[in-house]
């Protein structure tokens, strides 16, 4: 049942006479407390914050003197007391509340400056179970929520970045209602994100794939000019996951990343991470979240050139992802083409100097590659709901491939098969990928018909061959991958017509026998993976 409102109008300006400071992150707290003390504000504090302020020579009262009760249980219980929460929750213009405060000796608290135990940081660093649990804050969120609820009379500040604004607001010794409202909204968002991190950690620690309540939290990294289109508003939030990628990368140069840049760059880097750097250089070129060329080679420059050769037209204005440190020679080749973003684990001095000549070109370095086998979740919104699934961390190297045709693939065909299937995992469904000698020959993405995907991929291969002056497209003698089973033989026949001699697909269609028979008749080798990679 809803609680009836007291219907007391909030005052516009509230004088700050007493402030409670209790912070884990002590950035700027001494400076803030000094500013408050200079205005005659009484300071209350707890534990380590009290010590920091005392050591700075500031007049500060320990909360235990307010509660009349010492901190107990290693500091687990110190602020959970009516003298604290009554001071934060009292409606200061309500006669009943004022009378209750007088009767119980409760003093009003006008300002609460609180941030929380570093649960997210401990989790990110891989803290053990007991340590992580001990960093779940209880008193902090309770005080934050109490203060935020009573924002009509109490100012709550949870972020050190807001201290300067608070000091400016207190130029007259009072805070405005608009400021208190904004800070209350931010406070509730902070505790929501904090609880989200805790609940998701528990689900992960206890291997609960589908918790009863699923929330996703993030911290605003930057506001964007617009979303996918100029009429859409957008912002970029980070979850605290330390996985190397666009969210954790350092922007060395270039203008702000757009919504589409971030989406495409993430797709590019996740794809190129499928290729371990110790196995040689690899390059992926992405356009509209789909690869238009991927290749491996003996040098990074050659890998880029081979990836570009697959579809040089679509690569214009694309995203380039590399699995090794960008070097000067590769950078010199890349800047010949208009490119939106380059992302790599690092870039040497020569490469940085080359890229500097293109001031609008964004260069991101990540410090490493994400592990494609890492567990995690991905989510997308639908009307009225949220679809959450485990990350697609299936790797073709980990699968037991089953030869289903009379002819087994050659060693080279098998390598090309694996390469193509690895790429198909990152292509929008329906996906068909031709590959030969560690280079994509043609990519067909996002078609309603798998036959059309095969035909588009073959057409792109023909166009690329003409651009390179080749006598025939690279699909001749290639391996072809389908990310889902071939439901009919027509898709296979299209691939064979394009020149594919080997096929890799998940299998599992009711017409597998028909497809296998068509492969045998054409002398084509085919393997089943048993794993599908739909990507919508």
Buried (B, 14 or more C-beta within 10 A) or exposed (E): EEEEEEEEEBBEEBEBBBBBBBBBBBEBBBBBBBBBBEBEBBBBBBBEBBBBBEEBEBEBBBBBEBBEBEBEEEEEBBBBBEBBBBBBBBBBBBEEBBEBBEEEEBBBBBBBBBBBBBBBEBBBEEBEEEEBBBBBBEBBBBBBBBBBBBBBBBBBBBBBEBBEBBBEBBEEBBBBBEBBBBBBEBBBBBBEBBBBBBBBBBBBEEEEEEBEEBEBBBBEEEEBEEBEEEEEEBEBEEBBBBBBBBBBBEBBBBEEBBBBBBBBBBBBBBBBBBBEBEEBBBBBBBBBBBBBBBBBBEBBBBBBBBBBBBBBEBBBEBBBBBBBBBBBBBBBBBBEBEBBBBBBBBBBEBBBEBBEEBEEBBBBBBEBBBEBEEEBBEEEEEEEEEEBEEBBEBBBEEBEBEEBBEBEBEEBBBBBBBBBBBBBBBBBBBBBBBBBBBBBBBBBBBBEBBBBBBBBBBBBBBBBBEEEEBEEBBBBBBBBBBBBBBBBBBBBBBBBEBBBBBBBBBBBBEBBEBBBEBBBEBEBBBBBBEBBBEBE
